[in-house]
Amino acid sequence: MSSTHPDRRTFAIISHPDAGKTTLTEKLLVAGGAIHMAGEVKARGAARRARSDWMKIEQQRGISVTSSVMTFEHAGLVFNLLDTPGHEDFSEDTYRTLTAVDSAVMVIDAAKGIEPQTLKLFEVCRLRSVPILTFVNKVDREGLPPFELLDEVADRLALDVCPMNWPAGMGGTFEGIYDLVDPALMLPDKADASRMYAGERLPVAGLDDPALAAKLSPGALAHLKEETELASACYAPFDVAAYRNGDLTPVYFGSALKEFGVEDLLNALAAHAPGPQPQPAEPAPVDPDDAAVTGFVFKVQANMNPAHRDRIAFMRLCSGKFERGMRLTQGGTGKAIAISRPMLFLAQDRDMAEEAWPGDIIGIPNHGTLRVGDTLSERSDVTITGLPNFAPEILRRVALVDPTKTKQLRKALDDMAEEGIIQVFYPEIGANMIVGVVGQLQLDVLISRLEAEYKVEAKLEASPWDTARWIASDDPVALKAFQADHRGAAATDRDGAPVFMAKDAWEVGYVTQRHPAIRFTATKERRFAAVD
């Protein structure tokens, strides 16, 4: 990073549902001074809402289904925290969010270890070489032994692990956390069991310091000495280069709910996490030190404020100094867009952004002009890459309960397709639009938002097809002949790109073998040049 502009830490939190990601998000905001209390987390029922969860279906189910952006300052740095969907059905939105970060925090439940969604999200990070800090959560509850947890991370994720602190007991025997890097003991708050950690940090000279014996029970101290000596012999020492290359993960034990280890995690992000990194692009990667402003839209969210029917495009700034009022060129179309009301976010709260730097996430109000995957730049010759659409795994027809609401339905489907929540396909034969999604929960979100935001009551009906593939060929005659022969399964997407609708995976394999001149792809990067 150049010293000519301020540094950023743009990171995401990834985890399996219920590992404590949303709680950790909130406590990081508290530790960073962005909010003053996390009372919502302690409440029950309808009041138990974290600041990053605001959509109606999230409030009903207690899960995050959109990616919220929160910006705050700490230790002289600006942090951009992206709270990603944890539910397995939202891998597409999560993938796009992970294209916008430079590092990630992986949250693991101490009682459960590596869970399927954690593994899936980690693989997405690995594809992009995103460095990962690991936070083993809920150590104040009964859980797996620390060595078992560390070995599972090392074995299943093929990473070197480096414990940065160590719990003195777990669950009912928990007495505190020992800092292995800067020797100190973090002690529970005996006066407030709900909070547990009150920031009492006892610096010590080492494990033999008498101050430790005065605070820990003899059994806990003996166990701590034995385990930490073994850990120092078994695991790799911390190496910042190995971490930033994605080869090593520093591991912090703690409790987000009880505020143990949260501040240490935040300080580690400040000290070790990388600043803005070069972004893949054509004709060449965009470096954060490039003078020209360049960014890309990784998310579009409609109706964040339903009263105003607003539409926000979230742009990750990759290079240059952005200033309010700038005119940026939309990649591919050549259209110049004046950005007069850019926003910074703290969940639903928003402030006008007078300026922004590489690593920042800004919101751009627009009316359908911007879509996921768009590049915005002072240059006209650059396109950020690596934000694909994924082939849907579920296809459904949408049937209106009230046929007079056809116009509203089309508007709603168009809005949500621009957001990347759903995909819309137009079959060659028949008037019904087909909605495609990666996971079942997206369909629930579709129906919920149709009712809550667009006042449209609809039902989902079975489709003749099970999946879809984008098709292309170097031989236009062969492509045209294939489409003619399979007209009943031919469709186009919103960009006009040709699509083959398949009954099942077997049919995809069958037609792929029968038509070697045709490429059937499960992902598609938006290419303006291919679309009229």
ZINOR-V822692 format. One record per pair of residues at least 24 apart in sequence whose C-alpha atoms are under 10 Angstrom apart, sorted by the first residue. I is the first residue (numbers start at 1). J is the second residue. Records with the same first field share a line. If there is no record, write none. Layout:
I: J ; J
This chain:
1: 274 ; 275 ; 276 ; 277 ; 287 ; 288 ; 289 ; 358
2: 288 ; 289 ; 290
3: 289
4: 289
5: 289 ; 320 ; 321 ; 356 ; 357 ; 358
6: 76 ; 77 ; 78 ; 275 ; 356 ; 357 ; 358 ; 359
7: 76 ; 77 ; 78 ; 79 ; 270 ; 274 ; 275 ; 276 ; 357 ; 358 ; 359 ; 360
8: 73 ; 76 ; 77 ; 78 ; 79 ; 80 ; 102 ; 270 ; 273 ; 274 ; 275 ; 276 ; 357 ; 358 ; 359 ; 360
9: 71 ; 73 ; 77 ; 78 ; 79 ; 80 ; 81 ; 101 ; 102 ; 103 ; 269 ; 270 ; 271 ; 272 ; 273 ; 274 ; 275 ; 276 ; 358 ; 359 ; 360
10: 69 ; 70 ; 71 ; 78 ; 79 ; 80 ; 81 ; 82 ; 100 ; 101 ; 102 ; 103 ; 104 ; 269 ; 273 ; 274 ; 275 ; 276 ; 277 ; 316 ; 358 ; 359 ; 360 ; 361
11: 69 ; 79 ; 80 ; 81 ; 82 ; 83 ; 97 ; 98 ; 100 ; 101 ; 102 ; 103 ; 104 ; 105 ; 130 ; 131 ; 132 ; 269 ; 273 ; 274 ; 275 ; 359
12: 67 ; 68 ; 69 ; 80 ; 81 ; 82 ; 83 ; 84 ; 94 ; 97 ; 98 ; 100 ; 101 ; 102 ; 103 ; 104 ; 105 ; 106 ; 132
13: 81 ; 82 ; 83 ; 84 ; 85 ; 86 ; 98 ; 103 ; 104 ; 105 ; 106 ; 107 ; 132 ; 133 ; 134 ; 135
14: 82 ; 83 ; 84 ; 85 ; 86 ; 94 ; 98 ; 104 ; 105 ; 106 ; 107 ; 108 ; 117 ; 118 ; 119 ; 120 ; 121 ; 122 ; 125 ; 132 ; 134
15: 84 ; 85 ; 86 ; 87 ; 105 ; 106 ; 107 ; 108 ; 109 ; 114 ; 115 ; 116 ; 117 ; 118 ; 119 ; 120 ; 121 ; 122 ; 135
16: 85 ; 86 ; 87 ; 88 ; 106 ; 107 ; 108 ; 109 ; 113 ; 114 ; 115 ; 116 ; 117 ; 118 ; 119 ; 120 ; 121
17: 62 ; 63 ; 64 ; 85 ; 86 ; 87 ; 88 ; 107 ; 109 ; 115 ; 117 ; 118
18: 62 ; 63 ; 86 ; 87 ; 107 ; 108 ; 109
19: 86 ; 106 ; 107 ; 108 ; 109 ; 110 ; 111 ; 112 ; 113 ; 115 ; 118 ; 136 ; 137 ; 138 ; 256
20: 107 ; 108 ; 109 ; 136 ; 137 ; 138 ; 255 ; 256 ; 257
21: 63 ; 64 ; 83 ; 84 ; 85 ; 86 ; 105 ; 106 ; 107 ; 108 ; 109 ; 135 ; 137 ; 256
22: 49 ; 50 ; 51 ; 52 ; 53 ; 62 ; 63 ; 64 ; 83 ; 84 ; 85 ; 86 ; 256
23: 49 ; 50 ; 51 ; 52 ; 255 ; 256 ; 257 ; 258 ; 259
24: 50 ; 107 ; 135 ; 137 ; 255 ; 256 ; 257 ; 258 ; 259 ; 262
25: 50 ; 51 ; 52 ; 70 ; 81 ; 82 ; 83 ; 256 ; 262
26: 50 ; 51 ; 52 ; 256 ; 257
27: 256 ; 257 ; 258 ; 259 ; 260 ; 262 ; 263
28: 72 ; 81 ; 256 ; 259 ; 262 ; 263 ; 265 ; 266
29: 70 ; 71 ; 72 ; 73 ; 74 ; 79 ; 81 ; 262 ; 266 ; 346
30: 259 ; 262 ; 263
31: 74 ; 259 ; 262 ; 263 ; 264 ; 265 ; 266 ; 267
32: 71 ; 72 ; 73 ; 74 ; 75 ; 78 ; 79 ; 262 ; 263 ; 266 ; 267
33: 72 ; 73 ; 74
34: 70 ; 71 ; 72 ; 73 ; 74 ; 346
35: 72 ; 346
38: 257
41: 257
42: 194 ; 195 ; 257
50: 347
51: 346 ; 347 ; 348 ; 349
52: 82 ; 83 ; 84 ; 346 ; 347 ; 348
53: 83 ; 85 ; 347 ; 348
54: 304 ; 347 ; 348
55: 303 ; 304 ; 445 ; 448 ; 449 ; 452
56: 445 ; 448 ; 449 ; 452 ; 453
57: 444 ; 445 ; 448 ; 449 ; 452
58: 445
63: 87
64: 90
65: 89 ; 90 ; 93 ; 94 ; 421 ; 441 ; 442 ; 445
66: 90 ; 93 ; 94 ; 97 ; 299 ; 301 ; 421
67: 93 ; 94 ; 96 ; 97 ; 299 ; 300 ; 301 ; 347
68: 97 ; 299 ; 301 ; 314 ; 345 ; 346 ; 347 ; 348
69: 97 ; 314 ; 344 ; 345 ; 346 ; 347 ; 348 ; 361 ; 362 ; 363
70: 344 ; 345 ; 346 ; 347 ; 348 ; 349 ; 350 ; 361
71: 344 ; 345 ; 346 ; 347 ; 350 ; 360 ; 361 ; 362
72: 344 ; 345 ; 346
74: 266 ; 267 ; 270
75: 266 ; 267 ; 270 ; 271
76: 270
77: 270
78: 270 ; 359 ; 360
79: 266 ; 269 ; 270 ; 359 ; 360
80: 344 ; 345 ; 346 ; 359 ; 360 ; 361
81: 345 ; 346 ; 347 ; 360 ; 361
82: 347 ; 361
83: 347
86: 117 ; 118 ; 121
87: 117 ; 439 ; 441
88: 116 ; 117 ; 118 ; 120 ; 121 ; 438 ; 439 ; 440 ; 441
89: 117 ; 437 ; 438 ; 439 ; 440 ; 441 ; 442 ; 443
90: 421 ; 437 ; 438 ; 439 ; 440 ; 441 ; 442
91: 117 ; 120 ; 121 ; 124 ; 390 ; 438 ; 439
92: 387 ; 388 ; 389 ; 390 ; 391 ; 392 ; 420 ; 421 ; 422 ; 437 ; 438 ; 439
93: 298 ; 299 ; 389 ; 419 ; 420 ; 421 ; 438
94: 121 ; 124 ; 299
95: 121 ; 124 ; 125 ; 298 ; 386 ; 387 ; 388
96: 124 ; 297 ; 298 ; 299 ; 372 ; 373 ; 386 ; 387 ; 388 ; 389 ; 420
97: 297 ; 298 ; 299 ; 314 ; 316 ; 387
98: 124 ; 125 ; 128 ; 130 ; 298 ; 387
99: 124 ; 125 ; 128 ; 130 ; 279 ; 280 ; 296 ; 298 ; 316 ; 385 ; 386 ; 387
100: 276 ; 279 ; 295 ; 296 ; 297 ; 298 ; 299 ; 314 ; 315 ; 316 ; 317 ; 318 ; 359 ; 360 ; 361 ; 387
101: 125 ; 128 ; 130 ; 131 ; 275 ; 276 ; 277 ; 316 ; 359 ; 360 ; 361
102: 128 ; 129 ; 130 ; 131 ; 132 ; 244 ; 273 ; 274 ; 275 ; 276 ; 277 ; 278 ; 279 ; 359
103: 129 ; 130 ; 131 ; 132 ; 133 ; 244 ; 246 ; 269 ; 273 ; 274 ; 275 ; 276 ; 277
104: 130 ; 131 ; 132 ; 133 ; 134 ; 269 ; 273
105: 131 ; 132 ; 133 ; 134 ; 135 ; 249 ; 251 ; 265 ; 269
106: 132 ; 133 ; 134 ; 135 ; 136 ; 137 ; 249 ; 251
107: 133 ; 134 ; 135 ; 136 ; 137 ; 251 ; 252 ; 256
108: 134 ; 135 ; 136 ; 137 ; 138 ; 149 ; 153 ; 253
109: 135 ; 136 ; 137 ; 138 ; 139 ; 141 ; 143 ; 144 ; 149 ; 255
110: 135 ; 136 ; 137 ; 138 ; 139 ; 140 ; 141 ; 142 ; 143 ; 144 ; 145 ; 146 ; 148 ; 149 ; 170 ; 171 ; 253 ; 254 ; 255
111: 136 ; 137 ; 138 ; 139 ; 141 ; 142 ; 143 ; 144 ; 145 ; 149 ; 171
112: 143 ; 144 ; 149
113: 137 ; 143 ; 144 ; 148 ; 149 ; 150 ; 152 ; 153
114: 149 ; 152 ; 153 ; 156 ; 157
118: 157
119: 153 ; 156 ; 157
122: 157
123: 157
125: 246
126: 157 ; 245 ; 246 ; 247
128: 246 ; 280 ; 386
129: 244 ; 245 ; 246 ; 247
130: 243 ; 244 ; 245 ; 246 ; 247 ; 274
131: 242 ; 243 ; 244 ; 245 ; 246 ; 247 ; 248 ; 249 ; 250 ; 273 ; 274
132: 159 ; 243 ; 244 ; 245 ; 246 ; 247 ; 248 ; 249 ; 250 ; 251 ; 269 ; 273
133: 161 ; 162 ; 243 ; 244 ; 246 ; 248 ; 249 ; 250 ; 251 ; 252 ; 265 ; 268 ; 269 ; 272 ; 273
134: 161 ; 162 ; 163 ; 249 ; 250 ; 251 ; 252 ; 253 ; 265
135: 249 ; 250 ; 251 ; 252 ; 253 ; 254 ; 255 ; 256 ; 261 ; 262 ; 265
136: 251 ; 252 ; 253 ; 254 ; 255 ; 256 ; 261
137: 252 ; 253 ; 254 ; 255 ; 256 ; 257 ; 258 ; 260 ; 261 ; 262
138: 170 ; 171 ; 253 ; 254 ; 255 ; 256 ; 257 ; 258 ; 260
139: 167 ; 168 ; 169 ; 170 ; 171 ; 172 ; 174 ; 176 ; 177 ; 253 ; 254 ; 255 ; 256 ; 258 ; 260
140: 167 ; 169 ; 170 ; 171 ; 172 ; 173 ; 174 ; 175 ; 176 ; 196 ; 253 ; 254 ; 255 ; 256 ; 257 ; 258 ; 260
141: 169 ; 170 ; 171 ; 172 ; 173 ; 174 ; 255
142: 169 ; 170 ; 171 ; 172 ; 173 ; 174
143: 170 ; 171
144: 170 ; 171
145: 169 ; 170
146: 170 ; 227 ; 231 ; 253
147: 227 ; 230 ; 231 ; 234
150: 231 ; 235 ; 251
151: 234 ; 235
153: 249 ; 251
154: 235 ; 248 ; 249
157: 247
158: 247 ; 248
159: 242 ; 243 ; 246 ; 247 ; 248 ; 249
160: 235 ; 236 ; 237 ; 238 ; 242 ; 243 ; 246 ; 247 ; 248 ; 249 ; 250
161: 234 ; 235 ; 236 ; 237 ; 238 ; 243 ; 247 ; 248 ; 249 ; 250 ; 251
162: 231 ; 232 ; 234 ; 235 ; 236 ; 237 ; 238 ; 239 ; 243 ; 248 ; 249 ; 250 ; 251 ; 252
163: 228 ; 231 ; 232 ; 235 ; 236 ; 237 ; 238 ; 249 ; 250 ; 251 ; 252 ; 253
164: 237 ; 238 ; 249 ; 250 ; 251 ; 252 ; 253 ; 264 ; 265 ; 268
165: 228 ; 250 ; 251 ; 252 ; 253 ; 254 ; 261 ; 264
166: 224 ; 227 ; 228 ; 231 ; 251 ; 252 ; 253 ; 254
167: 220 ; 224 ; 227 ; 228 ; 252 ; 253 ; 254
168: 216 ; 217 ; 219 ; 220 ; 221 ; 222 ; 223 ; 224 ; 225 ; 227 ; 228
169: 219 ; 220 ; 221 ; 223 ; 224
173: 217 ; 219 ; 220
174: 216 ; 220
175: 215 ; 216 ; 217 ; 220 ; 221
176: 201 ; 215 ; 216 ; 220 ; 254 ; 260
177: 201 ; 224 ; 252 ; 253 ; 254 ; 260 ; 261
178: 202 ; 203 ; 204 ; 206 ; 207 ; 212 ; 224 ; 228 ; 253
179: 203 ; 204 ; 206 ; 252 ; 253 ; 261 ; 264
180: 206 ; 207 ; 228 ; 232
181: 238
182: 206
183: 207
184: 211 ; 212
185: 211 ; 212 ; 215 ; 216
186: 260 ; 261
187: 215 ; 216 ; 260
188: 258 ; 259 ; 260
189: 258
192: 258
193: 258
194: 257 ; 258 ; 259
195: 255 ; 256 ; 257 ; 258 ; 259 ; 260
196: 255 ; 257 ; 258 ; 259 ; 260
197: 255 ; 257 ; 258 ; 259 ; 260 ; 261 ; 262
198: 258 ; 259 ; 260
199: 259 ; 260 ; 261 ; 263
239: 272
240: 271 ; 272 ; 273 ; 274
241: 272 ; 274
243: 272 ; 273 ; 274
244: 272 ; 273 ; 274
245: 274
275: 358 ; 359
276: 317 ; 318 ; 319 ; 357 ; 358 ; 359 ; 360
277: 318 ; 319 ; 358 ; 359
278: 318 ; 319 ; 358
279: 317 ; 318 ; 319 ; 384 ; 385 ; 386
280: 383 ; 384 ; 385 ; 386
281: 375 ; 382 ; 383 ; 384 ; 385 ; 386
282: 381 ; 382 ; 383 ; 384 ; 385
283: 381 ; 382 ; 383 ; 384 ; 385
284: 381 ; 382 ; 383 ; 384
285: 382 ; 383 ; 384 ; 385
286: 318 ; 319 ; 382 ; 383 ; 384
287: 318 ; 319 ; 320 ; 358
288: 317 ; 318 ; 319 ; 320 ; 321 ; 357 ; 358 ; 359
289: 318 ; 319 ; 320 ; 321 ; 358
290: 318 ; 319 ; 320 ; 321 ; 358
291: 319 ; 320 ; 321 ; 378
292: 318 ; 319 ; 320 ; 321 ; 322 ; 377 ; 378 ; 379
293: 317 ; 318 ; 319 ; 320 ; 321 ; 322 ; 323 ; 326 ; 328 ; 356 ; 357 ; 358 ; 376 ; 377 ; 378 ; 379
294: 318 ; 319 ; 320 ; 321 ; 322 ; 328 ; 329 ; 358 ; 375 ; 376 ; 377 ; 378 ; 379 ; 380 ; 382 ; 383 ; 384
295: 319 ; 320 ; 322 ; 328 ; 330 ; 358 ; 359 ; 360 ; 361 ; 362 ; 374 ; 375 ; 376 ; 377 ; 378 ; 383 ; 384
296: 330 ; 331 ; 361 ; 370 ; 371 ; 372 ; 373 ; 374 ; 375 ; 376 ; 377 ; 383 ; 384 ; 385 ; 387
297: 361 ; 362 ; 363 ; 364 ; 370 ; 371 ; 372 ; 373 ; 374 ; 375 ; 376 ; 384 ; 387
298: 361 ; 371 ; 372 ; 373 ; 374 ; 375 ; 387 ; 419 ; 420
299: 363 ; 370 ; 371 ; 372 ; 373 ; 374 ; 418 ; 419 ; 420 ; 421
300: 363 ; 364 ; 365 ; 366 ; 368 ; 370 ; 371 ; 372 ; 373 ; 415 ; 416 ; 417 ; 418 ; 419 ; 420 ; 421
301: 363 ; 365 ; 371 ; 372 ; 415 ; 416 ; 418 ; 419 ; 420 ; 421
302: 365 ; 366 ; 367 ; 368 ; 412 ; 415 ; 416 ; 418 ; 419 ; 453
303: 415 ; 449 ; 453 ; 454
304: 347 ; 348
305: 348
306: 452 ; 453 ; 454
307: 453
309: 367 ; 453 ; 454
310: 365 ; 366 ; 367
311: 363 ; 364 ; 365 ; 366 ; 367 ; 368 ; 369 ; 370 ; 415 ; 419
312: 342 ; 343 ; 362 ; 363 ; 364 ; 365 ; 366 ; 367 ; 368 ; 370 ; 371 ; 419
313: 342 ; 361 ; 362 ; 363 ; 364 ; 365 ; 366 ; 367 ; 368 ; 369 ; 370 ; 371 ; 372 ; 374 ; 418 ; 419
314: 342 ; 343 ; 344 ; 361 ; 362 ; 363 ; 364 ; 365 ; 370 ; 371 ; 372
315: 342 ; 359 ; 360 ; 361 ; 362 ; 363 ; 364 ; 370 ; 372 ; 373 ; 374 ; 375 ; 376
316: 356 ; 357 ; 358 ; 359 ; 360 ; 361 ; 362 ; 363 ; 375 ; 376
317: 356 ; 357 ; 358 ; 359 ; 360 ; 361 ; 362 ; 376 ; 377
318: 357 ; 358 ; 359 ; 360 ; 361 ; 377 ; 384
319: 356 ; 357 ; 358 ; 359 ; 360 ; 377
320: 356 ; 357 ; 358 ; 377 ; 378
321: 355 ; 356 ; 357 ; 358
322: 353 ; 354 ; 355 ; 356 ; 357 ; 358 ; 360 ; 362 ; 378
323: 353 ; 354 ; 355 ; 356 ; 357
324: 352 ; 353 ; 354 ; 355 ; 356
325: 354 ; 355
326: 355 ; 377 ; 378
327: 376 ; 377 ; 378
328: 375 ; 376 ; 377 ; 378 ; 379 ; 380
329: 375 ; 376 ; 377 ; 378 ; 379 ; 380 ; 381 ; 382
330: 369 ; 370 ; 374 ; 375 ; 376 ; 377 ; 378 ; 379 ; 380 ; 382 ; 383
331: 373 ; 374 ; 375 ; 376 ; 377 ; 378 ; 379 ; 380 ; 381 ; 382 ; 383 ; 384 ; 527 ; 528
332: 374 ; 375 ; 376 ; 380 ; 381 ; 382 ; 383 ; 526 ; 527 ; 528 ; 529 ; 530 ; 531
333: 374 ; 380 ; 528 ; 529
334: 376 ; 379 ; 380 ; 381
335: 369 ; 376 ; 380
336: 376 ; 377 ; 378 ; 380
337: 366 ; 369 ; 370 ; 376 ; 377
338: 364
339: 363 ; 364 ; 365 ; 366
340: 364 ; 365
341: 365 ; 366
367: 415
368: 414 ; 415 ; 418 ; 419
369: 418
370: 418 ; 419
371: 415 ; 417 ; 418 ; 419 ; 420 ; 526
372: 417 ; 418 ; 419 ; 420 ; 526
373: 420 ; 525 ; 526 ; 527
374: 526 ; 527 ; 528
383: 527
385: 525 ; 526 ; 527
386: 524 ; 525 ; 526
387: 523 ; 524 ; 525 ; 526
388: 522 ; 523 ; 524 ; 525 ; 526
389: 420 ; 423 ; 522 ; 523 ; 524 ; 525 ; 526
390: 420 ; 423 ; 436 ; 437 ; 438 ; 468 ; 469 ; 470 ; 521 ; 522 ; 523 ; 524 ; 525
391: 423 ; 436 ; 437 ; 438 ; 467 ; 468 ; 469 ; 470 ; 521 ; 522 ; 523 ; 524
392: 422 ; 423 ; 435 ; 436 ; 437 ; 438 ; 439 ; 466 ; 467 ; 468 ; 469 ; 522 ; 523
393: 436 ; 437 ; 438 ; 439 ; 440 ; 465 ; 466 ; 467 ; 468 ; 504 ; 505
394: 435 ; 436 ; 437 ; 438 ; 439 ; 440 ; 442 ; 443 ; 462 ; 463 ; 465 ; 466 ; 467 ; 468
395: 423 ; 424 ; 425 ; 434 ; 435 ; 436 ; 437 ; 438 ; 443 ; 460 ; 461 ; 462 ; 463 ; 464 ; 465 ; 466 ; 467 ; 468 ; 501 ; 503
396: 424 ; 433 ; 434 ; 435 ; 436 ; 437 ; 443 ; 459 ; 460 ; 461 ; 462 ; 463 ; 464 ; 465 ; 466
397: 424 ; 432 ; 433 ; 434 ; 435 ; 436 ; 459 ; 460 ; 461 ; 462 ; 463 ; 464
398: 432 ; 433 ; 434 ; 435 ; 446 ; 447 ; 458 ; 459 ; 460 ; 461 ; 462 ; 463
399: 432 ; 433 ; 457 ; 458 ; 459 ; 460 ; 461
400: 456 ; 457 ; 458 ; 459 ; 460
401: 456 ; 457 ; 458 ; 459
402: 456 ; 457 ; 458
403: 456 ; 457 ; 458
404: 456
405: 454 ; 455 ; 456 ; 457 ; 458
406: 456
408: 450 ; 454 ; 455 ; 456
409: 450 ; 454 ; 455 ; 456 ; 457 ; 458
411: 454
412: 446 ; 449 ; 450 ; 453 ; 454 ; 455 ; 456
413: 446 ; 450
414: 494
416: 445 ; 446 ; 449 ; 450
417: 494
418: 494
421: 445 ; 446
422: 446
423: 493 ; 494
424: 492 ; 493 ; 494
425: 468 ; 490 ; 491 ; 492 ; 493 ; 494 ; 495 ; 496 ; 497 ; 498 ; 499 ; 501
426: 490 ; 491 ; 492 ; 493 ; 494 ; 496 ; 498 ; 499
427: 487 ; 488 ; 489 ; 490 ; 491 ; 492 ; 493 ; 498 ; 499 ; 500 ; 501
428: 483 ; 486 ; 487 ; 488 ; 489 ; 490 ; 491 ; 492 ; 498 ; 499
429: 487 ; 488 ; 489 ; 490 ; 491
430: 488
433: 491
434: 461 ; 462 ; 463 ; 464 ; 465 ; 491 ; 493
435: 460 ; 463
436: 466 ; 467 ; 468
437: 467
438: 467
463: 503
464: 489 ; 501 ; 502 ; 503 ; 504
465: 489 ; 500 ; 501 ; 502 ; 503 ; 504
466: 501 ; 502 ; 503 ; 504 ; 505 ; 507
467: 500 ; 501 ; 502 ; 503 ; 504 ; 505 ; 507 ; 508 ; 522
468: 499 ; 500 ; 501 ; 502 ; 503 ; 504 ; 505 ; 508 ; 520 ; 521 ; 522
469: 498 ; 499 ; 500 ; 501 ; 502 ; 508 ; 519 ; 520 ; 521 ; 522 ; 523 ; 524
470: 497 ; 498 ; 499 ; 500 ; 501 ; 518 ; 519 ; 520 ; 521 ; 522 ; 523 ; 524
471: 497 ; 498 ; 499 ; 500 ; 518 ; 519 ; 520 ; 521 ; 522 ; 524
472: 497 ; 498 ; 499 ; 517 ; 518 ; 519 ; 520 ; 521
473: 516 ; 517 ; 518 ; 519 ; 520
474: 517 ; 518 ; 519
475: 517 ; 518
476: 517 ; 518
478: 515 ; 516 ; 517 ; 518
479: 515 ; 517 ; 518 ; 519
482: 511 ; 515 ; 517 ; 518
494: 531
495: 526 ; 527 ; 528 ; 530 ; 531 ; 532
496: 530 ; 531 ; 532
497: 524 ; 526 ; 527 ; 530 ; 531 ; 532
